[in-house]
Amino acid sequence: MAQARKRGGIFASFGFQVLAGMTLGLALGLLARHLGVEAGQPGHGLSEALRMAGSIFVQLLRVLVPPLVFTAIVASIANLRQLQNAAALVWRTLFWFALTALIAVSIGILLGLVLKPGLNTTVAAAAAGAPHTSGSWLDFLTGLVPSNILGIAASTTLSDGAAKTSLSFNVLQIVVISLVMGVAALKSGAAAEPFLAFNASALAIVRKVLWWVIRLTPIGTIGLFGNAVGHYGWDALAQLGAFALAVYVGLALVMFVVYPALLAANGLNPLKFFAGAWPAIQLGFVSRSSIGTLPVTQTVAESALGVPRSYAAFAVPLGATTKMDGCAAIYPAVAAIFVAQFYNVPLALSDYFLIVFVSVIGSAATAGLTGAVVMLTLTLSTLGLPLEGVGLLLAIDPILDMGRTATNVAGQALVPTLVAKQQGILDLEVYNAASGDLPAEPDQTTQQAA
């Protein structure tokens, strides 16, 4: 990659290519919106092309998640014999998950009280509507136990009188399955050596395919960002400007104030962190999917931030399902206060403590599900606020989701970096060499110390 940059200059830089993709996507999205994106309108074909390009790219990333998580975790457990502090790594990871969520939700509550988004809105009450999905405190327990060895779930819906069955995977269940299989392989001794050797080969192949897909990020960015701009635009922000401002100010404070402060307090250069994690943060912003970004997040954590692969393989997938400072802390805090203010429901001090509790613990309770809406419904139902308030915010949810997901991804890379530094296993040479570009191909980083 270094030689490629010398030959092509800035144009060969992955970061530049992604930014160029966002710029082109913005232009094409605005063009499609101007021409009209509905069927029969001139911009419909362009809109569909953007949607398909983005959708295919995310599908390619998501299809790699199950094999990557399984093989990486099994391989990391096989290397646990080299890590004498494995238990400390787990507990420190969970501690930092909770601590950063606590800070984020506190910022969200403060902004909700200061900016009063529910009182400074022109959205009509008629926009209220109960959501189709909602969070439950039982979701964590039911989602933790695998329903099958592959961690796959099937759902059937009726559309136009016809039944449609779709398959999805539960990353948390895949993590559980991988941990059990890895421990069982260790306990099986010599009999498991062929399995571990096969797993190591499979991991190398998956990582190679992953690198090929990551190289398509600039093209995927054009489709994802262009589709978002073309379909959603910014019109709805006029009615919910105060709410959107509160959310984005909170996201900015967490990502660009809290995270750098934590890094500096641990002796790490914040600029190097953002340089290393930037490819994943960019992809999270345009894809609006922590799970879809997971392969890239894990890649940059290992190859650009210096987190040992044996630890990153556990911490990053777990973070992608339970570590969501944007979706599970800032957003539900601001949104809950918005709903309470809109419906003129007074909140007591105990209610604010409930918001904190739900945000810190509730992300695990909704780990088997997806979307900030699920987390918001869990918060509203716990506080006894009307779930119909969710409908008031759906018009600008895609716009907010870009910032929320970028913050989620940044936090999912931050915690493993901090824990690895505290435990003395962070490769500082790799961390300090972060350049903001795409990490090298897997065959150049396979020998990274575990």
N, C-alpha and C positions, 0 to 999 in steps of 0.2 A: 504493500500500500504506500510506503514511503517513496518508492521509486515511481509509482504511478502518479503521486502528487507532484513530484519533480517534473515529470513529463507533461502533465496536463495543467499544472498550476492549481489555482483555486477551483477551477471547473471540475477537477477530478476529485475534489473533497466531497465526502458523503454528506456532511452538514450543508454545504452549499447546494448540492443536488436536491436535498429535501426542501430547503427553503425555496429553491426555484420551482419545485413541484407545488408547494403551497401557493406561490404567487400565480403560477399558471392555473392551478385549480380555482383560485379566487376569481381570476379573470373569466374562465370558462363558466364557473357557477353563476356569476353575475350576468353573463351573456345569456345563459339558459333561462335564468329567471326573467330577464328582460323580454325574451322571445315567448316565454310561457312554457311551463313544464307539464301541463296537463295533456292528456291524450288528444291528438288532433292539432295541438299548437306547434308552431315551428321549432320551439326549443325542446320538445319532448324527446326527440332522438338523441340530442346531445346530453340531456339529463339522464336518460337510460344508459348511455355509454359510460358516463361518469359513475353512476350507481353500480354498474356491473364491474367496472375496473376496480373500484374500492372494495366491493363485496368479495370478488375473487381473491384479492390480495389478503384480506382478513381471513378468509376460509383457508388459504394456504398456510397462514400462521397458526390458526387454531387446530388444523389437522395434525400439526407437529407437536402440539402441547402434550397429549397423552404419552406418546413414545419418549419424548424428551424428559418429562417429569419422572416417568417410571425408571428408565435406564439411568438417569442422572442420580436419582435418590438411591437406587440399589448400588450403584457404583460408589456413591459417597459413603454408604454404610459399610461397604467392603473396605473402605479406607479409614474407618473410624478407629481402627487399632492404632493408627498413627496420631490420632487426636486424643490426648489424655484428658482434655477438658470438654468433652462432648456434652455432658450434662449442664455445665455452666453456659455453654453456647445456647442451648435450648432455653434456659431460664432467662438469660440476658436478652435473648431475642423477644420473648414474650413481654418482658418488662419494658423494653423500648417501644414495642408496639403500643402498649397501654399508655406509656408516658407521653409519647408524641400525639396520640389520640386525645388525651386529656388536655394538652396544650391547645390543640386545634379546636376542640369543642368549646373551650373557654373563650377563645377568640371569636368564634361564631356567636356565642351568647352575647358577648360584649357589643359586637357590631349590630346585632338584632335590637338591642336595647337603645343604642345610640342613634342608629339611622332610622329606626321605626319603619321598616319597609311595608308593614301591613296597614299603616295609616297614611302612607304616601304612595298610593296606587290608584289607578283609574280602571283596573280590571273589573268587569261586571260580575256580580254574584252568579249570574246565569251560567258562567263558565265552569262553575263548580260541578264536580262529578266524582263518584266513588271509583277508585281504580279497580282494574280487573285482578290484580295480584296484590297480596299484602304479606308483611312479615309476621313471623310467629316465633315465640321463644322456644318452641319445640323443633324448629327447623334445624337447629344446630345438631341436636341429638339424632334426629332422623337422617340428616344429611351426612353425618359422620360415619354411620354404618353402611358399608357398601351393599348395594342390592345385587351386584354380580361382580365377577372377578375383573371385569373391564372398567367398572365405574361408569357404565353407560345407562342412561335413562331414556325411556320412550314416552311420548305423549301424543294423544290423538285429539284432534280438533275438527269441528264441522265447519266447512266453508262452502257456501253455495249448494248446500244439501249433500255434499260429498265429504267423506271422512278422510282426513289427511294425517298421517303418522310421521312424526319427526323424531330423530335421535339427538341426544345431547350428552355431554360428559360432565361429570362432577369432579373438579380438580381436587377438592378436599378428599373425596373418596379415593381418588387415584393416589394421593399422598399417603393415605392410611394403608392401602394395598401395597404400595411400594415399600413402606417401612416394615410391614410384616414380612414380605418376601425377602427383603434384605437381611433382616435379623435372622430369619429361618435359614438363609444361605450361610450366614456366619456360624450358626449353631450346627449346621450339617457337616462342617469341616471339609475334608478332602472330596467328599462326594459332590459338593457344590462347586468345585473349581471349574468344571466345564461350563456350568451355567453362568458363573461370574465372568468367564472369558468371553462367552457369547454375548453377554450383556455389555461388556466393554467394547466389543466390536460394533454392536448395534448402536451404542452411544456415539461412537466415532462417525458412523454413517449418518445418523440423525443430525449431528452437528454440521456435517458437510452440507446436507440438503438444506438445513436451516440457513446457512450462510448464503446459499444461492437465493433463497426467498428474501432474505434481508436486503440483498442487492437490488431487489425490485421495489424497495420502499419508495423511491422518488416517484415511480409510476403509480403505485398505490396511493400515495399522498395526493396526486392530482385528482384521482377519482373520489377519494374520501372527502377531501376538503371542498372540492367542486360540488359534490352532491349535497353536502351540508349547506353550503351557501345558496345553491340553486333552489333547494326545497324549503329551507327555513328562513333564510334572509335575516333581517334585523328589525322587521316591522313591529313584532310583538314586544320589543324592548321598550317601546314608548309607554306602554301601560304598566310594565313591571320593572321600570328602570331602577327604582330604589332597591328592589329586591336583588336584581342582577348585580348592582353595584356592591351591595353588602357581601354577596357571595364571592365575587371576584376580588374584592379588597381582602377578604379573609383568606382566600387561596394564595394571593400574592404575599401576604404577611407570613403565612406558614412556609411557603416555598423559598422566599427570598430574604426572610428575616430569621425565622425560627430555625430552619434547617441550617443555614450558614452559621448561626450562633452555636448550635450543637456541634457542628464540625470543628469550628475554631476552638471550642472548649475542650475538644479531644485532640488538639494539635494537628488538625488536618486543614489543608488549604481549601476553602469552599469553592474557589474558582476551578480547581482541579476536579472536584467532585462533579460540578455541572458540566465541565468539558467531557468527562468520561461518561456521565449518565445522559447527556443531551440527546443522542440518537433514540434512546428509549422514551425520554420525555416528549420529544417531538412526535414520535409514533403514537404515544398515548393520547396526545392532543388531537391528532387528526383521526385516529381510529375509534376513539371513545370506548376502548375495551382494554381493561387491565389483563384479562386472560389472553386476548389476542396479542398483546404486547409482551406477555410473559417470556417468550423465547428470546426476544431482544433484551429485555431487562436482565435475564440471567446471563446472557452473553456479555453485556457491558459490565455487570457486577464482577465477573470473573476476569475478563480480558482487558478491561479499561480501568477498573477500580481496585484490582488486586485482591479481591475476596477469594479465598481458597475454594476450589470447585467442590470439594467434599462438604463444605458448609453452605455455599451458595445454593447447591442443589436442593437443600432442605428449606432454607430461609426464604428464598425468592418465591417458589410456588406457594408456600404457606402465606406469605405476604400478599400474593395476588388474589387470595380468597378472603383474607381476614384483615389485611392492613390497608384501610381506605380512609385516609385523613380528609380527602375531598368529599367522597360520597357518604361516608358514615360518621363524620364528625362536624365539619363546617356546615355542609348543606342542610342536614336535618335540624341542626340547632337554629340556623337562620330561618329555615322554612317553618319550623314549629312555632317560633315567635311570630312570624308573619301570619300564620293561620290564626293564632290566638288574638293578635291585634285586629285582623280583618273581621273576625266574628265577635270582637269585643268580649273575649273571655279572659279574665284576669288570671295571671299565673302567680302562684305563691313561691316562696323560696324553695320549698320542697320540690316543686315542679322543675325548677332549674337544676336541682341535684339529680332528678330523674332523667333530664336530658343528658346530663353528663354520664350517668350510669349506662343509659341505653347506647350512647355513642361509643363508650369505651368497651362495653361488653357486647353490645348488640351486633357489631359487625361480624362477630363469630356466630351469632344466632342466625344471621342471614347468609352465611357463607355458602350454603347449598343453593342459593338463589342468585339472581343477578339484578343489577340496576339500583340506582339511588332511590327510586320510587318505593321499592320494597323496604328499604331502611327507613324512609320517611313514614310509611304507614305504621311500622313498628313503633316509631317514636310517638306519632299522633295517638295510636290506640293505647299506648302506655299512659299518656297524659290525659286520655279521655277527650281529646279534641276531635272535631268532626273530620272523618276521612274524606268527605267531599271537598275539603280544602285542597287536596292534592290536584284536583282538576284545574284549579286556578293557576297552577304553576306549569302545567304541561306544555303550554304554548312555547315557552322558551327553554324547556328542558334540554334539547339538543345543544343549544348554545352554551348553557352552563356546563353540560356534560364534558365538553372539550377541556375546560379548565379543571374540572373535578378530576378527570382521569389523569391528566398530566401531573397533578399534585399527588394522586394515588401512586403513580409509577415512581415519582421522585422519592416518596417515602419508602416504597418497597426496595429501592436501591440503597437508600440512606441507612436503614437499620442494620442490614448485614455489614455495611462498611464500618459503622460505629462499633458494633460488637466485635468484629474481627480486629479492629484497632485496639480495643480495650483488652482483648485476649492475647494480643501480641502475635497474631497470625496474618495480619494484613501485609501484603507485599507493597511496601511503601515505594519501591522503585517503579513498579507498574503504576501505582496511584499518581505519583508525581510526574509521570510521563504522559498522562492523559492529554490528548490533543483535540478532542471534540469530533474526531473522525471515526469511521467504522473500524472496529477491532480487526486484527489480522485473521486470515483464514484459520479454521480449526486445526489443521495439521501444523500450524506454526505456533499454536498455543497449547497443544495437548500435553506438553511436558511441564506445564505450570505446576508448581508444588502444591500438593494437597495438604 
